[in-house]
Each structure stands twice: as C-alpha cells, then as structure tokens.
C-alpha cells in the first residue's frame, strides 16, 4: 500500500470518528424575506410603517406594522429549529408612550400575536389555513417582545416559514396591531465534521496531485 493510500485510509477513519463525535454548531439568523397582510389600523400603513424591509435583518431601529388582525410570513434563507425570537415596538414618543405594566401585554397598549411555524407557503393569505401544515408555537404579547432580548418561543421540529397573526387586542386609539421590529430563528446546525470533511478532501486532492507529478 503506497503512502497516498495510507493517507486516504487515515483521513477516512478520522472523518468517520468526527461525524459521530464532532459537536454541531448553530447560530441565530434573521428574516431575509416577508409577506404581509395588513387588515386594518387607525395608525395607517403609510411609510415607514408599511415598509416590508423594516422587519428584515438584524435592525432594532425600524419596524413593520401588522395592523389589527393582520399577518406576516417570514423566511430566513435556511431551515430553522429550536428557539424563535421576535422583537416588537410599542410607543416611541410622548403621544405614544412606551410599554408599561407587568403582564404579557402592555397595559397602556395591549397587543399580541399568535405564532406558527410551517414548511409550505404559497403567498396567498386568503387561502391560509393555520390548522393545516402549520404548528402553533404559542402566543406572544408586546410586553414580552418589547425588551432588548425580545420574546422567545420554541419549535418542536424543523421549518422554513414563521407566521405571525395579530390577535386584534388593541383598544386604545389609534387602534393598531403588533409592530414587528425583527425576527430571529435558530438555523438548523451544520455538523462541524462537514467542514472537517471539506478540509480533508482538499488535502487529499493536493496529495494526489503531488503523487501523480512524481510518477509522471
């Protein structure tokens, strides 16, 4: 057995061990695309409240309103599982003071959303059926989601889309819905052994070329 074959066998054994023993890595990723259905709201949906891009990426300075009873479907450029975190904006000036109270919703401006995760989305809110193909993750109030850490829920599977539906709780004028600042999910982890495999493969190719050159 020549040196190249011995090296290949050693690398293969090392990778096999790595596939079983190497820890998986994951990271929070943020929405890259979103569709919205704004139902109603006295605050209106003019810019910037209606700018879809305001709810994308990792930006705490903007928001996109769902409106009372409205909805939004978010995707992330990757499958996700585990923790889902949503940030909300309630009030930002003297006319609309920030969230107060100690409950799950702001006592001065109660708003909340139902959160679902799914793997199929056709872009049509009129045909949306949350009882088919969507997993209910729970309810999230604006008091829970308005802090620096946002509000979090847990998934029990792997998904592609996150659906937020405003519960229409707002009773204070101007009546409006949940204002989405940003949405983060935990990307499905890619085993670090995959990266090790790529590095080893490059090394094997390099050794193969050197071996071929010596025998030429």
N, C-alpha and C positions, 0 to 999 in steps of 0.2 A: 504493500500500500504506500503510494507516494505521499509527500508532505501535504500536497493540496487536499488529497482525500482525507488525510488525518485531520487537517484543519476543519474541513467541512463537517466531519462527524462530530468534532468537538463543539463547533458552533451550534450544530443542530441540537445536541444534548443540552447545551447551555440555554438555548431558546425554549426548549421544551420545559425545562425547570422554571424558567422565567414566566411562561404563560400561566403556570399554576401558582407561582409564589409572588409575582410582582403585584404591588398594590395598584388599584385603579385610581385615576385622577379625574376630578370633575371641577367645574367652575360655574359661577353664575353668569348667565348670558342674558341679554336684554332684547326686547322685541325689535324685529327688523321690518315688520310689515303689520298693518292692521286695517280691518274693515269696520265701519261704524254705521249704526242706525240711530240717528237722533230722533226721538219720538216727539217730545215737547219740552218746553222750558221757557220761563219768563225772561231768563237772562239772555236768551238767544244763542245762536250758534255762529255768529259772525267771528271773523278773525280777531284774536288768535284762538278763541275757544273751539273753533271748528277745524283747526289745522291738524290733520292726522299725524303729521310728523312730530307734533309736540309730545306725543306719548311714546315715541320710539327712542331707543338708545338709552344711555345712562346720563340723563339730564334732569336735575332737580329744579330747574328754573322755569319750566313751561308745563302746561297741562292741556289735555283734550277732554271736553265735557261729553258725558254720555247722554245728558238730558234725562228728564224724568221718564223712567220706563225704557230708556234707550239701551243699546247693547254695543259691544265691541268684541271682535275676534282677532286674536293676536297670534302671530307665528314668529319663530326665532331663528330660522336658518338651520335648525338642528332639532332632533328629538330631545325630550326632556323627561325627567322623573324626579321624585323626591319633593324638595321644598319649592313652593311658588310664593313669590313676594310681590306685593302690589303697594304702590305709594299713591296717596290722594292729597289734593289741595282743598282745604276749606277756609275761605276768607283770606284776604291779603291787604285789607285797608280798613279805615275807620268805619266805612259804611257796611263792610262785610268782615266783622272781626273773626279772628282765628278760632279754631275749635275749643270749646270749653266743656267741662263735665268729666265724669269718671267712668261712664259706661262705654259700650262698644261703639255707639254713635255719638256724635257731638250733640250736647243738649241744646245748643243755640242754633244748630243747623243739621238735623239728623238726616243722614244719607247712608245707604248700604247697597251692596251688590251681592248677587248670587254668583258663585264662581264654578265653572265647569271645565273639564279637560276632555279633548277628543282627538281623533285621528283623521276625520274627514270633514271638509268644509267646502261647500260649493259656491260660497259668496252670496247666497240668497237668504236674507233674513226672513222673508215672508214664508219660506218653507221650513224654517228652523224648528226642530222638534227636540227639545232637551231630553226627552225620555228615550230617545233612540240614538245610540252612538256617542252619548256624552256622559261622563262620570261627574256627579255632583261632588265638589270638594268641600263646600260649606259656604256660609255667609260671612261677609267681611264688612264691618262698619267703618265709617270715615274716621272715627276716633282711633280705631285700631291701626288704620293705614296712614294717618297723617303725620306720624312721628318720623324721625330721621331714619329709623330702621324699617319703616313700612309695616304692613301686616302680612303674616305668612299663613299658608295652608299647606297640606301635604297631599301628594298624589299616591296612588297605590299601584301604578303601572307606568308604562312608557307612552308618551303622547306627542302630538305635533302642534296642536292648537289649544289656546286658552280662551274661553268665552266668559265675558263679564256682562251681567244683566242688572241694570239699576232696578232697585225694588220700589221706587216711587214713594219714598218715605218723607221727602221734603215737604214741609208745611209752611215755612217762612218765606215771605216774598223778598226777592224774586225766587219763586219756586224753580228748582233746577235739580239736576242729578249729580251723580258721582263724578268727580273731576279726576281723571287718570293722569298722574304725573309720569310714571314709568312702571314697567312690568318686568320682573326678573324671574328666571327659572333656572333650575339646576340641569345643565347639559348632561345627557347620558354619558357616563365616563368611558373614556377610551383606555383600555389597559396599557400601562406603560410598557408592557412586553411588546406591544405592537411597534412602538418607537425603537425598542431594542432590536427587533427583527429587521427594521429598515436599516439601521446602522450596520448590523452584522451582514446583511445582504450586500451592501455597498462594499464592505471589506472583502467578502468572498469574491465579488466581481473583480476587485483590484488584484487579489492574489491569483485569480485565474488568468488575467491578462499578463501578469509578470511571468507565470509559469509557461504560458504559450510563447512569450517572447524569448525565453531562454531556450526553448526547444525548436525555435524557428531556424 
